Amino acid sequence: MPGAEPAISGSVDVGYRWRTGVGGSSDAYNSIVNLDSGLRLLGLDFTISDPKHRLFDRLDVRAYNWGDPYATFHLDAKKAKLYDFSADFRDIAYFNFLPSYADPLLGRGIVLDEQSFNTHRKLGSFMLDLLPGNWFIPYLAYDLSSQSGNGTTAFVSDVDTFPVPNTMSDLTNLFRGGVRFELRRAHATIEAGGTTFKNDQKVYSGSNTLNYGNVTNLYFGQSIDLTSLLAAYGVRGTSVYAKGLFTANATSWMDLYGQFLFSEPRSTVNYQQYDTGNLVVQNQLLFYNSQQYMVSSAAQMPHTSASAGAEIRPFHRVRILQSWLTDRLHDSGSANTNQVLTGVAGSPGLPQQTASLLASSLATNYNREEADLFYDLTSRLTLRGGYRYVWGDAQDLVLPPEGLASADQGKLRQNVGIGAVAYHPTQKISISAEAEVASSGGAYFRTSLYNYQKIRAQARYQVLTSLHLSADFSALNNQNPTPGAHFDYLAQQESLSLQWSPGGGKLWNFEGSYSRFTVRSDISYLAPQTEAPQQSFYRDNSHAVTALFNINLPHYAGLAPKISAGGSFFISSGSNPGSYYQPLAKVFLPLTKNLNWFTEWRYYGYGEVFYLYQGFRAQLVTTGLRWTR
């Protein structure tokens, strides 16, 4: 219609939240929940349609939780046969200060998480497709990730480790562009791009108070301490890459796909450190009062990966899936170091200088091939059998030789048998199960999957039109008998859930679930203080329950008020028993056709048996208005 104005529809939720004083540990509360009082834009969701199709045909905007630690914004704009544009932005406030974590000073009554963070991360993603709906679609994209903040870190010196404050920031930019080809029986994409990266961290500790670190014992009759510290490192990196992928319906009985990627990251690192105190070089038993240490290094890492596969349907009831993947990474680098010590015992007036040049390399090759056969034994029963072979090798080298890890190599060999079944005896019942059994002759890491058995089973039953039941079971049993590892791991989960909506949910509906988790882990390790063999035992047995009732109250003036109540709780026993409770209740009351009032109450309760000081409890009440159009 001439002169028609854009049509706007959607809703906006604005509210205010009150938080009671946190009982217990506010640091633990902020690490897990981190919600505070204040005015909030809880939700924004609207669509603008332009009947005159000027700058766009349709514009969709969504935003949630502005004012909270996790805020999101998303925009989609489209104009037929001209462009599709999308933008996504996220602002995340990350606070992590659990008093019992990384705190060797805890036994001395000092609560200090030596790996704590208080940072903000911003994530952005922007993409523009040109000529959508055409067989030839060029596109451009840009992604960014940045972080800044402060925290506590550990300054590691010979014999002792010192907790110190630090500031950090990083920024990654990814630029990419390419072309998609959308044909009737094939699809192909060609893309190229590049990345820039920087990461900076600064550590400063003044000279007003001596820092005695985590070790209080005398070392050869002397007390080790840190008087002052100024350290900073800067990492700069760039990378370029190119990739191509395709999918094709080659014939009526075969589909093909493939992908190739090549990238070549390069990075440089510069580190400067100035520290004073009573410190020691352990391998020379050399005590000193001040140190100047500088490092400059560079590395490059060409990386190639490729994959290909096919789905073949030679007969009506038979499907064969074949896949292959390879990943090759070669890393080489070098570093120059220069160290000057002053105040050395025996020659306090003469500085001692040492310099060194290190070169290192790392090469890993990973390959995987898998074949699966699907056979429809009947219209209700499908069987699957498969085999996966994984192999690879890794080598690393440091020159000149340094310590025990100057050169190492490993091999990866794994054979995996796969089986599955899917059964639908009736339209209301479905049952499926799958299993993997693997045997390995080598692995890169001690905790990797080695000789393992994995199973998962699912069942769905529609008891009534209004009642649905589902059950899930999964288990993983993994052993690594390699000398020095002796890793034994078992994880198991069972869950049951239901959805009940009598009369289509006109009056009320209910959703509930129960899950039980079991984890057992045993592994040998070397104690860092003495390098003596030790055994780590970890056990966890957990129960989790979630339930939510939704009740539709009697209508008035054509308006429908609602009440929701429920919540979840988690209880565990074992190596670190604890509990977590989160009940909630919400009232939704229409005031007019386009205006609604809502109020929500939530309770957070967290506790640990062995670390009582880490528990907390808090109540949150949020009230606000929703306007719709």
PyMOL commands that set and color helices and strands:
alter all, ss='L'
color gray80, all
select helices_A, chain A and resi 26-32+106-108+282-284+403-405+502-505+612-614
alter helices_A, ss='H'
color red, helices_A
select strands_A, chain A and resi 7-19+23-24+38-49+58-66+70-79+83-96+116-130+136-156+161-182+186-205+225-251+254-263+266-281+286-300+303-315+318-342+352-376+381-399+407-426+429-442+451-464+467-480+487-500+508-526+533-552+562-574+578-590+595-608+616-628
alter strands_A, ss='S'
color yellow, strands_A
deselect
rebuild
show_as cartoon
